[in-house]
Amino acid sequence: MKYRNLDLTFTMEDVSFTVLSISNELMLQPIPRHSHSRNSYELHYISYGYGTLIADDERYDVTPGTFFMTGPQVFHEQISDPDEPMREYGVYLKVSLPRRGSACEALRLFLGKPFFIGQADIEVYELMKKLINELEQPSENDRLMLSAILQQLIVQISRQYRKSGQNEDDKEQSAGERIPEDRTYLTIEEAFLYNYRDLTLEGLSSLLNLSKRQTERLLKKHYNKTFQQKKKEARMSAACILLQDGSKSVASVAEELGYSSPEHFAHAFKNYYNITPSAYSASDSGRL
């Protein structure tokens, strides 16, 4: 279950958080390689199952109890074990940062880390469960409770960072101004993740209620890519996952990705990765 359009905003110190989605899902399908915009943070807790996370080309084994955070511009993909797929609690946040130096230490730890992975404290799991319980059983005070739980979660994650010893530099992450329609970013990223086959600039613009020119400007500003570059990135990432399935031919992968012919797909794949789809599919590692 994924809860979107929550219209939930809260403030800690001078930092404003907007919650774009909260989820508890069984990860039956691979999540192709993608990244979030420059002031987005996605929290992932694996309560069950096994799989692989690939973040900025580093491979990590994911087991029950794994927590990972993918921050701005961190390219990542997730692949579940087909026999024991991952069940993931997820929270996707946008932030609007205050002037430099005005956030407290816990928030600096949270916002200053573009990527983290480790075994979570039990408190993280309990707080994730409380979020879902509140959403499943709404009450007149549910927004207040959700905000309180989320603030506890952020503080607990900051403590996890401190305990892990991965906060060597304690750097502040620079982020741009907050765009009023924060859920725009979630719409963009989900469009490329799940509709990479048929997505058009016109279609994305319609989803965002923007003109094509405004959409292109938004993509360039926050992802440093054009629409066509983002679509190619999404299709090529999906291609790598599909080609690892030994039962799929290059022709079937090309059709699944929406290419007009296997030859067109093969040419695009070779230009992007400098290896043919057949050679990639036959390679032992299945990685580039």
C-alpha positions as CSV (number, residue, x, y, z in Angstrom):
1,M,0.0,0.0,0.0
2,K,1.3,3.4,-0.9
3,Y,-0.2,6.6,0.5
4,R,0.2,9.7,-1.8
5,N,-1.1,13.2,-1.8
6,L,-1.0,13.4,2.0
7,D,-0.6,17.1,2.0
8,L,1.3,16.7,5.2
9,T,3.9,19.4,6.2
10,F,5.7,19.9,9.5
11,T,8.6,22.0,10.7
12,M,11.6,21.1,12.9
13,E,13.7,24.0,14.0
14,D,13.6,26.2,10.8
15,V,13.5,23.2,8.4
16,S,10.2,22.5,6.6
17,F,9.4,18.9,5.6
18,T,6.7,17.9,3.1
19,V,5.8,14.2,3.0
20,L,5.1,13.0,-0.5
21,S,4.4,9.4,0.1
22,I,4.4,6.7,2.9
23,S,4.3,3.1,1.9
24,N,4.4,-0.5,3.0
25,E,4.9,-2.7,-0.1
26,L,6.1,-6.1,-1.3
27,M,8.8,-5.4,-3.9
28,L,7.8,-8.0,-6.5
29,Q,9.1,-5.9,-9.4
30,P,12.6,-4.5,-9.8
31,I,13.0,-0.8,-9.3
32,P,15.2,0.5,-12.1
33,R,18.1,2.9,-11.6
34,H,16.9,6.4,-10.8
35,S,17.7,9.4,-8.6
36,H,15.8,12.0,-6.6
37,S,15.9,15.7,-7.0
38,R,18.3,17.8,-5.0
39,N,16.2,18.4,-1.9
40,S,14.5,14.9,-1.7
41,Y,15.2,12.2,0.8
42,E,13.7,8.6,0.6
43,L,13.8,6.4,3.7
44,H,13.7,2.6,3.2
45,Y,13.3,-0.1,5.9
46,I,13.2,-3.7,4.9
47,S,11.1,-5.7,7.3
48,Y,11.1,-9.0,5.5
49,G,12.9,-10.7,2.6
50,Y,16.1,-10.3,0.7
51,G,17.5,-8.5,-2.3
52,T,20.1,-6.2,-3.7
53,L,20.6,-2.4,-3.6
54,I,22.9,-0.8,-6.1
55,A,23.7,2.8,-5.1
56,D,26.1,4.9,-7.2
57,D,27.4,1.6,-8.7
58,E,28.1,0.0,-5.4
59,R,26.3,-3.3,-4.7
60,Y,24.8,-4.0,-1.2
61,D,23.1,-7.1,0.1
62,V,19.7,-6.3,1.7
63,T,18.4,-8.4,4.5
64,P,15.6,-8.1,7.1
65,G,16.3,-5.1,9.3
66,T,18.2,-3.2,6.7
67,F,17.6,0.6,6.6
68,F,18.9,2.8,3.8
69,M,18.4,6.4,2.9
70,T,18.8,7.6,-0.7
71,G,19.2,11.4,-0.8
72,P,19.6,14.0,-3.6
73,Q,21.2,12.8,-6.8
74,V,22.1,9.3,-5.5
75,F,21.4,6.8,-8.4
76,H,20.0,3.6,-7.1
77,E,18.1,0.5,-8.0
78,Q,16.5,-2.4,-6.1
79,I,16.2,-6.0,-7.0
80,S,14.3,-8.5,-4.8
81,D,15.2,-12.1,-4.4
82,P,12.5,-13.9,-6.4
83,D,12.0,-16.5,-3.7
84,E,11.9,-14.2,-0.8
85,P,11.1,-10.7,-2.1
86,M,11.6,-7.6,0.1
87,R,8.8,-6.0,2.0
88,E,9.7,-2.3,2.4
89,Y,8.4,0.5,4.5
90,G,9.1,3.8,2.7
91,V,8.9,7.5,3.4
92,Y,9.6,10.1,0.7
93,L,10.3,13.6,2.0
94,K,11.0,17.0,0.5
95,V,12.8,19.6,2.5
96,S,13.2,23.4,2.5
97,L,16.4,24.3,4.2
98,P,16.9,27.4,6.5
99,R,19.7,29.7,6.2
100,R,23.1,28.0,6.7
101,G,23.9,27.1,10.2
102,S,20.5,27.5,11.8
103,A,19.5,23.8,12.0
104,C,20.2,21.8,15.1
105,E,22.8,19.0,15.1
106,A,20.3,16.2,14.6
107,L,18.9,17.8,11.5
108,R,22.4,18.6,10.1
109,L,23.2,15.0,10.5
110,F,20.0,13.9,8.7
111,L,20.2,16.5,5.9
112,G,23.9,16.3,5.4
113,K,24.1,12.7,4.4
114,P,23.3,11.8,0.7
115,F,23.4,8.1,1.3
116,F,23.3,5.7,4.3
117,I,22.9,1.9,4.7
118,G,23.0,-0.2,7.8
119,Q,21.1,-2.4,10.2
120,A,18.4,-0.3,11.8
121,D,17.7,0.1,15.5
122,I,14.4,-1.5,16.5
123,E,13.0,2.0,17.2
124,V,13.2,2.8,13.4
125,Y,11.0,-0.3,12.6
126,E,8.5,0.5,15.4
127,L,8.1,4.1,14.1
128,M,7.7,2.9,10.5
129,K,4.9,0.6,11.7
130,K,3.2,3.4,13.7
131,L,3.1,5.5,10.5
132,I,1.3,2.8,8.6
133,N,-1.1,2.0,11.5
134,E,-2.1,5.7,11.7
135,L,-2.8,5.8,8.0
136,E,-4.8,2.5,8.1
137,Q,-6.9,3.7,11.0
138,P,-7.4,7.5,10.5
139,S,-8.7,9.6,13.3
140,E,-9.4,13.3,13.8
141,N,-5.9,13.7,15.2
142,D,-4.1,11.6,12.6
143,R,-2.2,14.5,11.0
144,L,-0.9,15.6,14.4
145,M,0.1,12.0,15.2
146,L,1.8,11.5,11.8
147,S,3.8,14.7,12.2
148,A,4.9,13.6,15.7
149,I,6.0,10.1,14.6
150,L,7.9,11.5,11.6
151,Q,9.8,13.9,13.8
152,Q,10.7,11.1,16.1
153,L,11.8,9.0,13.1
154,I,14.1,11.8,11.8
155,V,15.7,12.1,15.2
156,Q,16.1,8.4,15.6
157,I,17.7,8.1,12.1
158,S,20.1,10.9,13.0
159,R,21.1,9.0,16.1
160,Q,21.7,5.9,13.9
161,Y,24.0,8.0,11.7
162,R,26.0,9.1,14.7
163,K,26.3,5.6,16.1
164,S,27.4,4.2,12.8
165,G,30.4,6.4,12.6
166,Q,29.5,7.4,9.1
167,N,29.2,11.1,9.8
168,E,32.9,11.9,9.3
169,D,32.5,15.3,7.7
170,D,29.1,16.4,9.1
171,K,28.6,18.4,5.9
172,E,25.5,20.4,5.3
173,Q,23.8,19.5,2.1
174,S,23.1,22.5,0.0
175,A,19.6,22.6,-1.5
176,G,17.6,24.9,-3.6
177,E,14.5,26.7,-2.9
178,R,11.3,24.8,-2.2
179,I,8.9,24.6,-5.1
180,P,5.3,25.1,-4.0
181,E,4.0,22.0,-5.5
182,D,6.4,19.6,-3.8
183,R,4.7,16.4,-5.0
184,T,5.8,17.4,-8.5
185,Y,9.1,15.5,-7.9
186,L,7.3,12.3,-6.9
187,T,5.2,12.6,-10.0
188,I,8.2,13.0,-12.2
189,E,10.2,10.1,-10.7
190,E,7.3,7.7,-10.7
191,A,6.5,8.5,-14.3
192,F,10.0,7.6,-15.4
193,L,10.1,4.5,-13.1
194,Y,6.9,2.9,-14.1
195,N,6.0,4.4,-17.5
196,Y,9.4,4.6,-19.2
197,R,8.0,2.6,-22.2
198,D,5.4,5.0,-23.4
199,L,6.1,8.3,-21.5
200,T,6.1,11.4,-23.7
201,L,7.0,15.0,-22.9
202,E,3.4,15.9,-23.6
203,G,2.2,13.2,-21.2
204,L,4.5,14.2,-18.4
205,S,3.6,17.9,-18.9
206,S,0.0,17.0,-18.6
207,L,0.6,15.1,-15.4
208,L,2.4,18.1,-14.0
209,N,-0.1,20.6,-15.3
210,L,2.8,22.5,-17.0
211,S,3.7,23.5,-20.5
212,K,6.3,21.4,-22.3
213,R,8.8,24.2,-22.0
214,Q,8.2,24.5,-18.3
215,T,8.6,20.8,-17.9
216,E,11.9,20.8,-19.7
217,R,13.2,23.6,-17.6
218,L,12.2,21.8,-14.4
219,L,14.0,18.6,-15.5
220,K,17.1,20.6,-16.4
221,K,17.2,22.6,-13.2
222,H,16.6,19.8,-10.7
223,Y,18.0,16.7,-12.6
224,N,20.4,18.4,-15.0
225,K,18.9,16.3,-17.8
226,T,16.5,16.9,-20.7
227,F,13.3,14.8,-21.0
228,Q,14.9,12.6,-23.7
229,Q,18.0,12.0,-21.5
230,K,15.8,11.1,-18.5
231,K,13.7,8.7,-20.6
232,K,16.8,7.1,-22.1
233,E,18.3,6.7,-18.6
234,A,15.1,5.0,-17.4
235,R,14.8,2.7,-20.4
236,M,18.5,1.7,-20.2
237,S,18.3,1.0,-16.5
238,A,15.3,-1.2,-17.0
239,A,17.0,-2.9,-20.0
240,C,19.9,-4.0,-17.7
241,I,17.4,-5.6,-15.3
242,L,15.4,-7.3,-18.0
243,L,18.5,-8.7,-19.8
244,Q,19.6,-10.4,-16.6
245,D,16.5,-12.7,-16.9
246,G,17.9,-15.6,-19.0
247,S,14.4,-16.4,-20.3
248,K,14.0,-13.1,-22.2
249,S,15.4,-12.6,-25.7
250,V,16.8,-9.3,-26.9
251,A,13.8,-9.0,-29.1
252,S,11.3,-9.4,-26.2
253,V,13.3,-6.9,-24.1
254,A,13.2,-4.4,-27.0
255,E,9.4,-4.8,-27.3
256,E,8.9,-4.5,-23.5
257,L,10.9,-1.3,-23.5
258,G,8.9,0.2,-26.4
259,Y,11.6,0.1,-29.1
260,S,10.4,-0.1,-32.7
261,S,12.8,-3.0,-33.5
262,P,15.4,-5.2,-31.8
263,E,18.0,-3.5,-34.0
264,H,17.0,0.0,-32.8
265,F,17.2,-1.2,-29.2
266,A,20.6,-2.9,-29.7
267,H,22.0,0.2,-31.3
268,A,20.8,2.4,-28.5
269,F,22.1,0.0,-25.8
270,K,25.5,-0.3,-27.5
271,N,25.8,3.5,-27.7
272,Y,24.8,3.9,-24.1
273,Y,26.9,1.2,-22.4
274,N,29.5,0.3,-25.1
275,I,28.4,-3.3,-25.1
276,T,25.8,-5.2,-27.1
277,P,22.6,-6.4,-25.3
278,S,23.5,-10.0,-26.2
279,A,27.0,-9.7,-24.8
280,Y,25.7,-8.1,-21.6
281,S,23.0,-10.8,-21.2
282,A,25.7,-13.5,-21.7
283,S,28.2,-12.0,-19.2
284,D,28.8,-13.8,-16.0
285,S,28.3,-10.8,-13.7
286,G,25.3,-9.4,-15.5
287,R,26.8,-6.0,-14.6
288,L,28.5,-3.3,-16.7
